[in-house]
Amino acid sequence: MTDAHVPLLEIEGLKVQFSGSRGVVKAVDGISLTVERGETLAILGESGSGKSVSASVVMNILDMPPGRITAGSVRFEGRDLLKMTPAERRKINGSEIAIIFQDPLAHLNPVYSVGWQIAEVFRIHGRARDAAGAMDKAVALMERVGIANARSRADQYPHQFSGGQRQRVMIAMALALSPKLIIADEPTTALDVTVQRQILDLIKDLQREMGMGLILITHDLAVAGLMADRVAIIKDGTIVESGVIREAFTTPKAAYTQQLLAAIPDVEKSQRGAPETELRPPLLVARDLSKDYHLSHGLVRGSSGMMRAVDRVNFTLREKQTLGIVGESGSGKSTIARLLMRLTDPTSGSVHFHGKDLFSLRGADLLAFRRDVQMVFQDPYGSLNPKMSVADIVAEPLAIHRDILSRERWRDRVRDLLAMVGLKPDHADRYPHQFSGGQRQRIAIARALASQPRVIICDEAVSALDVSIQAQIIALLADLRDKLDLSYIFITHDLPVVRSFADEIMVMKGGAVVEYGPTDDLFLRPKDEYTRTLLSAGEIPVWMQRIETVAHHGA
């Protein structure tokens, strides 16, 4: 067999298990796949399916113990990586196989400049004549991945870069030694839609330019459809479907693939409320809402400046309505949420809730408002106290608002709330770490419901969830809206989700509202150029648009 017929990467019969206090978990159970030169293979699956564990085996970064490879081979250009010595693996890692991680801030050292960290790759592998030469190469790479003013920015630190810029830095480090294979592990999950498209286009261009093989690990079907030639769909450590991505998505054979495709938000079957012939009464009315932050430059007597985070924003939230707020990071979305929750006060403007001035509320009136308006955060693991049982977490609003229910009835109320969000009564005695991400978000929603609110603010409440779990949470929120007459403010950067769920959408940029109106009008007839840019960045391939009908109505 000639080299031309040897796959760039070939994984055969790989099995990985983890041992713990609860016994042995088979994280990867007999996976086999190949990647050719210049090809993009998407590995799709939910959290815990074995995607990242497989990548860690290829990169030799599997945590052993408790992890253990029990069977299989991983051949790179015909050489079995699992039989190599640590020194042989180190020569391959970085120079021939490189990885782009999901969270660049967690994988960049905060105490070293970005330029120093990129240059380190050249120094360690002896690819530069001296430290100055390594820095020159680092600056050239930063320019190549689209970082402006690379020479001066090379001396800055990771916290001084935006999320998209940090991801570009990670890409630069991965590309430093011109590897033959790149593994991109959820490289755009936490990024805004426009930044996500920029990063994906950059990876695609560099792959085409350098002829690299690419393994794209993701749970985003649209990203896979945009980027990949072939797909391997993993569930519970095994591949349930693989092949050319267009065929796998348009004529899925596995029930799990059909389930994933059915979770794509369907415009025809939206989760919006029934259209009203008359406008419902307003609940929250914001007028000329503004918030300035004073910035200090310097540790002692540095100059100060002012940043306008929210700039004269107007909106109305009506009963049983969902208002979607979209925009990039820094557009002012979360600042509005903090203002509405009275976590900070505005610089100017007003918000009225049921006709009462929100920012003049004090004492018992403010406590009553906070009973009526609750919040569900992006990261449920960060917003749930790990030392509290689920029962105590869900009952916490009942402890704060003592007039809701007598203490002896709390336990029954907690069980009712858990059932309402699709959890079991015996889950009340468990702790947050014992649940999946989707289950933790259901717990957070149950807690928000405990005070019998009128409004729930969801701040990126589904952005970190797998596509099928995301669909379940949106369906749950819609069902609760109809049953309990809830209203939502739904903050997100996920355009398909907000289209399927929100009645009206407010588009923000730089703290200001650039467009505001009914969802269909905004998506079908956008007036502002920025809105059109957001929508084009979130578009999926034309052939994928056709699978919605197949997945939702035929599969």
RAPEVEN-V692042 format. One record per run of one state. SS is the DSSP state (2 for helix, 1 for strand, 0 for the rest). FROM is the first residue (numbers start at 1). LEN is the number of residues. Records with the same first field share a line. If there is no record, write none. Layout:
SS = FROM-LEN / FROM-LEN
This chain:
0 = 1-2 / 6-3 / 21-2 / 36-4 / 45-6 / 59-8 / 77-2 / 84-2 / 94-3 / 101-3 / 108-5 / 125-6 / 145-5 / 154-3 / 161-2 / 176-5 / 186-7 / 211-2 / 219-2 / 228-2 / 236-2 / 251-4 / 263-19 / 297-7 / 319-3 / 327-6 / 341-7 / 354-2 / 361-2 / 377-3 / 384-5 / 401-6 / 421-4 / 430-1 / 435-2 / 450-5 / 460-7 / 485-2 / 493-2 / 502-2 / 510-2 / 525-4 / 538-4 / 546-1 / 555-1
2 = 3-3 / 51-8 / 81-3 / 86-7 / 104-4 / 114-11 / 131-14 / 150-4 / 158-3 / 163-13 / 193-18 / 221-7 / 245-6 / 255-8 / 333-8 / 358-3 / 363-10 / 380-4 / 390-11 / 407-14 / 425-5 / 432-3 / 437-13 / 467-18 / 495-7 / 519-6 / 529-9 / 542-4 / 547-8
1 = 9-12 / 23-13 / 40-5 / 67-10 / 79-2 / 93-1 / 97-4 / 113-1 / 157-1 / 181-5 / 213-6 / 230-6 / 238-7 / 282-15 / 304-15 / 322-5 / 348-6 / 356-2 / 373-4 / 389-1 / 431-1 / 455-5 / 487-6 / 504-6 / 512-7
